[in-house]
Amino acid sequence: MEIQQLQQMKVKELESLLQQTAEQTLPELLMKLQQDERRSVQNLIQRYQCQLEKKEKERQRIAAMWQYEQQVKAMGYTMVAGTDEVGRGPLAGPVVAAAVILPEDVDLPEIKDSKKLSEKQRIQLDKLIKEQAVAWAIAEVDEKTIDAVNILEASRLAMRRAVEKLPQSADFVLVDGLPNPQITLPAQAIVKGDNKSISIAAASIIAKVYRDHLMDIYDKEYPAYGFAVNKGYPTEAHLRAIADVGPCAIHRMSFRPLSELM
């Protein structure tokens, strides 16, 4: 469309045109509109330019989250899994880990560390990850095992189990946090990996969604503790419930203050 035609259009018509324009051709249209001196048109241009900049920044962020997967694939590995765990801090319930292998053409908008996402975003991404992943698996280690071996070893065990459960075997594993000696495959540990690796971030999300749902189920079985709200973490209300009615079957008795009751 010629510049003169654009300048003859009403602002609402221009906004409708911008909404219908494909993203790849939007910069060209905005450039043409720069010659329209109407303040309302200039405000419209600024708004759409900000949107484009935001989308480009997000693309760059997600592209950077592929760096570890790409480095490993450059070494000759083809099935790179990310693994992460959730639930180390709660006083009740299992620790849960997930492992995920993603294809390079995966589309996971706004993916990041599960703790930085809303519940709605996590649920949406959980669905997308499971639909698009080459393979994914979830494993849990219960409170009795946590009490027997300690939370660090239980977390490592959960991650190992998740990797071993993958329906498509991994040949390399990106591990969130510190090295996991229980994983015998070639591996690389990445501190704060759920912010740096897309595969680890995906694992953190599906593990979090799974564990939260599990704690919702436990809330119905043990309603005194508010598990649907606190997910087993030591909130003031949770600690007060323990003091009032004592621990239940899924509490981790090796964790303070529960260990002091024994």
N, C-alpha and C positions, 0 to 999 in steps of 0.2 A: 504494500500500500504506500502511495506517495505521501510525502510530508504535508503537502497542501491539503490532501484529503483528511489526514489525521487532524490537522488544525481546525477543520470545519466540524469535527465531531464534538458532541457534548461530552463532559467529563464522565458521566455515567456510562456512555457508550465506549469511551476509551478504557474505562475500568473493566467492562465486560470483555472487551477485546484482549486486554492483558491477561485476564483470567483464562481465556480460551487458547492463548498462545503457548506453544510448546516451550519448555525451559531452554532448549538449545538455541532457539531463535529469539528469545525474549531480550537479550542484550541489544540486538540489532534494532528491535522496535523501540526500546527505551532511548537509544541513541537518536533516533529520528524525532522522538517526542521532546528531546532537549531543546529543540528550536521553538517549541510552543511556550510563550512567555507567561501564560496564565498561571497564577500562583497555585491554584488547585491542581493543575496538571503537574507542576513541579513537585508538589507534595506527593502526588501519586507516584511519580518517577522515583522519588527518594524512598518511598515505602517499598516498592518492588526491588530496588537496588539493594536495600537492606536485607530483604528476603533472600535474594540471590547470594549475597555475601555470607549470610548465615548458613545456607545450604552448602556452599563451597567449603566453608570452615568445618562443617560437620563431615563432609566427604573426606577432607584431609585428615581429620581425627580418626575416622574409621580406617582409612588407608594405613595410617601409622600403626594401628592395632594389628595389622597383618605382618609387621616386621619380623617377629620371631618365627612365625610359620614359614615365611618366605626364606629366611636364613637357613632353617632346617631343611626345607625342600631343596635348596641349592646344594646341600650336602649329599643329596641323593635319596632322602627319605620321602615317602609318598603319602603315608597315612599318619598324619600328625594329630595327636589327640591333646586336648587341654583338659586338665582336671582341677577341681577345687572342692572344698568342703564348706559346710555351714553348720553352725550349732556347737561350736566349741565352748561358748560362754554360758549357755543355759544351765539351770539347776535340774532340769528334767527333760526327758525325751532323748532320742538317739542323736548321734552326729551323722550327718548325711553328706555323701559326696556324689559328684556326677563326673562323667567323662564324655567329651564331645569331639567328634571329627567333623569339620565343616568343609564344604566344597568352596572353591575360590569364587564362584558366582553367587554366593549366598547374599540375600538382601535382608539385613537386620537393622532397621532404622533406629538410631539413638541407643544402640547397645553399649553398655558400660557395666561397671561393677554393680551387682544386684542391689547393694546397699544404697546406691545413689538413684535408684529408680523407685517410682511409686508402685504400689501393689498392682494397679491396673496396667502399668507399663510392663511389669514383670510377667503378668499372666499373658499379655499379648505376645511378648517376645518368646515366652515358653512355648507357645503354640507354633510360632514361626520357626523356632530352632528345631523342634521335633519334626516339623514338616520338611525342612530343607536339609537337615544334617545328613551326612553320609552314614553316620552311626551315633547313637547316644545310649548311655546307660546310667542308672542310679543305684547306689548301694548305701545301706545304713548299718551302723554298729550300735547296738542297744546299750542302755544305761548299765546293765550288769557287766558287760564287757568293758565299758569305760571305767567302772569302778575297779575292775580286776587288773587292767593293764595301764591305766592313766589316759587322759584325754589326748595327749600328743600321739601316743601309739595307736589309739583308737581312730584318730583322724587319718593317720597314715594308712591304717588298715582299710578304712572306708574308701580312700582314694584308690588303693590297689585293687580292691574288689570291683570298683566301678570300671576301672581300665580293663580288668579281666572279663567283665560282663559284656563288653562291647561286641555287638554282633558282627562287626567288621574289625578284625584285629588291627591294632595300631602298631606302627614300627618305631615311633618316637613319641615321647610324652612331655608336654610342657606342664610343669607343676607349679601351682600357686604357692608362694612363700619359700620355705626352706627346702633343701633336698629331702626326698623321701626314699630312704634306703630299702623300703619294702617293694618299690617298683623296680623290677629287674631289667626292663627295657631301657634302651638309651633314653636319657631324659635330661631336661634342663629346668632348674628351679628359677623362678622369677619372683622376686619380692614385689608385692602389690601387683601381681600378674593379672588380676581381674580388671585392672585399669590399662594394662599394656598389651595384652594378648586377647584377640577376639575369641579364640577357642576357650581360654580360661574364663573369660567373661560369660560366655554362653553356658559353660558348666556351672558357674556360680548362680546363674539365674534359674536353671531348671532344678538345681539342688535346693535353692531357697523356696521356690514355689512348692516343691514336693514336701519339704519339711513343714512349711507353714500349714499346708493342707492336713498333714498328719497331726499337727498339734491342735487343729480345729476339731479333729475326730476325738482326740484325747480329752478335749474340753468337755465333750458330751459325756464321756465316761467318768471324768473326775472334775465336776463342775465347780468345786470349791476354790480352785486355784487361778482361774481366769486365763487358762492356756490359750484360748482363742485370741486374747488381746496381747498377752506378754510372751507367747511362744516358748514359755519355760524360762525366760530370762529373769534375773532377780530384781524385779520391780518391788516397790514398797508394798503394794497390795499382795503380791505373791509371797513375800517374806512374812507378812502378817498372817496370811492363810496357813502357812507352814507352822507358825507359832501357835495358831488357834486350834488347828485340827491335826497337825502332824503331817509327815510326808506320805505320799502315795506310792504305788508300785513302780511308777516310772521315774521317780526322783533319783538323782545321782548321789548316793550316800557318801561318796568320797569327797564331795564338794562342800566347802564351808558355806553356810553354817550348819548344813545337814550332818557333816561329820562330827560336829560337836554334840549331836543328839544321841550318838551311839555310846 
